[in-house]
Amino acid sequence: MRKRNWLTIALALIALVALSGCNLFSLMTAQRSEPQTEKVATPTPASVSETDSGPTSLPDQAGVLAALQDALETIYTAVNPSVVSIRVTLQSSGGMILPFSEDMQTPSEEGAGSGFVWDTEGHIVTNYHVIENATRIVVQFSDSTTAAASVIGSDPDSDLAVLKVEAPEAELRPVRLAQAEARVGQLAVAIGNPFGLENTMTVGFVSAIGRSLAVGETLGSQYSIPDIIQTDAPINPGNSGGVLVNEQGEVIGVTTAIVSPVQASVGIGFAIPATIVQRVVPVLIEKGAYAHPWIGISGTSLTAEIATAMDLPAEQRGALVMEVIAGGPADKAGLQGSTRQVTIGGTQVAVGGDVIIAFDGVPIHSFDELVSVLSAQTRPGQTVTLTVLRDGAERDIRLTLQERPKS
């Protein structure tokens, strides 16, 4: 992929917003409509910035737009050959919707989604919910070449699966995973197969990071995926399992879910971060399954209202233990769940349990943070130290993590 001056892209976007009275169409037509006469620009505070190296003018409109278009074309050319369309024949269940209200089954019990090439050995990564209950899977590459695929590993709790195909090496163009974490405001480009329309690219930004996505009962799990990326790049049914890439064409996430009242994009889409993909996929290739660490609790984030109800300072934050699972690691270590209920905002809320405020010395401010640290930094069998508040007093509790139960 050719190198680009990505600062130009940032300037392009800033210029498109800052130019008063202009829209994208007028920018594209301005150069045609203006008389081709020589003009002398008059410096103004809006167009000139005084620096140590002298005044610097914003780039002209046509040049800005051309640079942005060129950059997006480069990303598409580099990444699209790595993205595949996945079509599945599903075990009959009588249902009409796949998980997350994302990819819809047709009455003939067929489904569609996206995926991407992981390596030159024929491994393809997609969402678990794309291939769940599949009896036949066909992968179609960007040049319309097809290959039968088999599932060699899957993990419902991270909504990831790995397929294997026999395909010519020329078809197997692996993606590059981003090494840096996604940032809010970063360019986000989604490539996939929305509504079966292969080789589709949409563009937006990273809207938020650190979201928590409930896997939900539809995948037979009661857990959540941490560190989810939110984007406004349009994602629709069929995008699941495709890629979300940055300005370098590196995968920052796997497009997975949307929030929408109409089962189509309304600008709120979610992607599994590359950090989780990098952690889970190699294990799925090697072992076929992934063992998640498990504490054995359910809970919520400690808010000011809950803290006050527990006679704690209103500013106190942490992960409130609401329930301790019998026989689990927390139960064996002596953690305590909620003992009573109070009404907050007209809703009954369980309070009185231990509040986890640190995990192996790492401060914990919310239940989502606890799940994130547990996922990223531990493994089953590892012994950790939880710092908790119990009846307002701080104490350390040693706990040995177990493998998360499958149901």
N, C-alpha and C positions, 0 to 999 in steps of 0.2 A: 504494500500500500504506500502510495506517495506521501511524503511528509507535507504538511500544510501549516501555515501560520494561523493557528486557531484563535489568536487574538483578533484576527480579522473577522472571524465569525462573531465573536462577542461584540465587536464594534458594529458589525452589520445589524445585529439584533437591537442594539442600543439605538442605532441611527433610525431604524424602521419605526421605533416607538417615539423617538425624540423629534422627528421632523413634523412640525405642526402643520395640520391640515392635509397631510399626505396619507394615502392608503397604499397597499401593496400594488394595486392595479395602476395607480398614478405613477408610482415609482418605475414600473415596467414600461410605461408609455411616455414618460417625461422626455426621454432623449429623442423620441421621434417627433414630438409636438413642438419642441422648442426650436426657434430659428437657429441655424448654425452660424452664429456670429460670435466673434471673440468678446469675452467679457472679462472685466477686472473685478475680482472678489474684494469686497470691503470687509476687513476683519471686524468681528463683533464678539462680545463676550460669549455668545452661544456657539460660535464656530471656531474660536481660536482659544487655545490654552497656553498661557505663558509659562514656560518651564526654563530650567537652566540652559537647555539646548536651543531655546528659541521657540517661537510660536509653532503650533502643530494644528493643521486643519483636519477636520473629519474627512474621510474618503468620500468621493463622489458617489451618488446614489447607484448608478449603473455598475460601478466597480464593486460596491458592497454587495449588491444582489448577485452579481456574477460569482464572487468569491464564495458566498453561501451556497449557491446552487452547485458549484464545482465541488465543494467539500461534501455535500450530501450525495452527489453522484459517485464520488470516490468511495464513500462508506458503503453504498449499495453494491457497487461493483465488487468490492472486496469481500463483503459478508454474505450476500445472497446465495452464492454457490454452496455455502456451508449449511443453509437452512433447508429443511425438507418438509414435505407435506405427508401427513400420516392418515391413512384411511383404515378403519377397523370394521370388522363384522363382530357384532356384540352378542353375547349370550342373552337370549330372550328373557326379559324381566318384566315386561309390561310397562316400564317407566318411559318417560318422555324427556327427562332432563338429566344431564350429567352433573357432577358436583360443581358447586360455586356458581350455579346458574350461568355457566360459561359455554360448554360445548353441548349442543343439543342433538339427541338422537332423532332419527326419522322413523316413521312407522315401520320401515323395513329393517329396523334395528341395525342401522349402520351409523358410524360416527366418524368425525374428522377432527384433526388437530394439527399441530406443528411439532417440529423437533429440530435437532441440529447435530452435525457430525462432531463427534468427540475426538476421534483419532483415526489413523489409517488402518486400524485393525477391523473396522466395520462397526464400531460401537456408535449408537445413536441415542441421544438423551432427549427425553420428553417428560411431560407430567404423568404421574401415575393415573390420574383420573381420565387421561386420554385413552389409555389402553386397559383400564379396569374392565374385567369380564370379557375381554376380547378373545374370540376364537380364531381370528385370522387378522393379520396386520400386513399392510403393504406400505412401503416407503417410496415416495416419489421425489426424485432430486429436481433441482431447479431447471435442468434441461429436459424434463419429462421422462427420464429413464426411471424405471421402477424396479423394486426388489422386494421379495418376501422377507419379513422380519420375525424374529422370535424374541421373547422377553427373557433376559438372562439375570435381571435383578430389579427389584422394586422396593420402594419404601413409602407406604401411605402417609406416614407421619411427617415426611418432608415433601410429599406429593411429587416425588421424582421416580423415574424408571429408566432403565437402560435396555435398549434393543440391540440385536446383532443382525447384520445383513452381510450377504456375500455380494460385493460390488467391485467393479474395476477401480484400481487405485486412483484414476483420474477423477472419479466421482467423490472420493473421500477427501474433502478439504476441511480439516479441523478448524474450529473457532479458536480464538485467543481469549483467554479469561483475563479480565482486569485484575491487577494486583492491588490497586488502591480502592478503598471503599467509595461508594457513590456519594455524591454531594448534592444537597438541595440547590437547584438552579442549573445543574449540569445538563447539557444537551442529552436527550434520550431518544434513540431511534429504535423503533420496534419493527422487526421483519418476521412475517409469518404468513398464514393462510386464512385470513378471516372469511367466514362463510364459504370456505372452499376456494377462494380467489388466491391462487398460488402467487408467490413472489411479490407480496404486497409490503410496502414500506410506509410507515407513518412516523411523524416527528413531533416531539414535544420536549418537556423538561422533566427532571426529577422533582416531583412536587413535595415529597417528604421521605424521610428514612426512619427506620426504627419502629415501623408499624408491626402489629401482631395480627396474624391471620389464622383464625380458627379453622382447623382441618375439618371439623364438623362430623356429624353423624353420617353424612353421605359417604364418607370414606371409612366408616367404621372406627373412628378415632375420636377421643375426647380432648385431644391436645391442640396446641397451637404452634405455628411456625414463627420464630422470632426474626427481627431485623429485616422485615419485609420492606421493599422499595415501593413507593407510590409514585405514579407518573400520570401526566395528562396526555401522553402520546396515545392516540386512539387505539384501543384494544377491543376486539370483538370476538364472538364465538368462533372458534377455529384458530385463534392466535395462541391458545394454550400450548405450552411446550416450546414456543418459539423464543427468539432472543430479544433482549433489550440491550443495546450497545451504546457506548460513549462516543465522543468525538474522534477517538482513535480507532473505532471499529472493534473495540474490545467488549466482550460480554460482561455486563455488570449485573444481569439478572435473567431469569427465565420467566417470561410472561405467563401468568397463572390464573388470575381472577379479575373480575370487575365488580363494582358496585353500580347497579343500574336498575331503575324501575321498569325498563323496557327491554331488558336482555340485549342491549347494544350499548356502545360506548357513550358515556356522558362525561368523560374526562376524568374518571377515577378508576385507574387500573393498578394492579399489583404484580410484583415480580419477586421471585425467590432470589435472594442475593447470591452473587458469585461465590462468596465465602462458604456458604452452605453447600452449593453445588460442588465446589472443589473438595470439600470434606466428605461428602456422601458418595458421589459418583464412583471414585476409585474403589471404594469398599464394595459397592454394588457389583462392579465388574469382577472383583476378586472373590467375593463371598456370596453374592446374590441377595443379601439383606444387610440392613444397618442396625446396629444396637445403640439405642439412645439411652443416655444416663437418666436415672429416675430417682427423685427424692421421695415421692409418695405423699404428696399433699395437694390440696386445691386451695385457692385463696384469691386475694384481690389486692390492689394497691391501697396503701394507707392514705386516706385523704384528710384534710383538715377537720371535716365533720366527724369522721370515724375516730380520728385521734382524740378529739375533744370528748367524744362519748366514752373513750377508754381512759379518760383522765390523763392524757398525754399532752404535751405542748402541741398547739395547732400546727406548728411548722414541722413537726416530726414527720418523716417519710420512711417508707420501707414496704416490705411485702407481708401482708397480714395472712397468717395461716388460719383458714376457716375450717378445714377438715383434714384430719390425718387418716390415711388409708391403713386399715388394720393389716398388720404383718409386713408393711413396707419399711423402707429405711428410716423414715422419720419416726414411725411408731417405735421401732427398735431403739432409736436414739433418745426417745423421750420428748419429742416435740409435742406441743399442746395446741389443739385447735380451739375454735371459738366456743365459748361457754354460755353465751346469752345473745339475745337479739334486741335491737333498738330500732326505732322508727326514724329514718332520716329522709326528709323530703317526701313523706308519704309512703316510703318503701321500707320493708323490714330488712335489716342488715345484720348479719352475724358479726359479733365483736367479742373481744376478750381473749383471743388466741395470741400465740407468740407472734412477734413482729420481727422478721428477719431484716437486719440493717447492714449486714456485711457477709460476704461469701469468700472465705479464704483471704480476708483482709480487703477485698474489693467492696467499696460502699454500694449498697443496694437502696435505690430510691423508689422502686415500683416493682410490681409483680412481673411486668414485662422484662425489666432489667434482670431479675432473678432467672427467668427462663432463658434469656440471651446468654448470660454468663455460664449457666449450666450447659447449654448446647455447645458453646464455642470452646470452653476451656476444660471440660471434664470428660470422663469415660466411665462405663460401668466397672465397678470394683475399686474405684478410687475413693480414698478417704479424704473428706473435706471438713473444714471448720465453719460452722454457721454462728454468727454473732446475732443474738436475739434480745429483744426486750420482753421481759415477762413481769407483769405487775409493776412496770416502770423501772425495773432493775435490769442491767445489762449482764449477759452471761454468754459463754462460748459452749457450743455443743458439737461434739465430734460425730460424724455420720459417714457411713460407708454406702456409696451409691450402688444401686442395682440396675439391671437392664430393665427398661420400660416394658411393662406387660403389653402383649399384642392386642388386647381388647380391654 
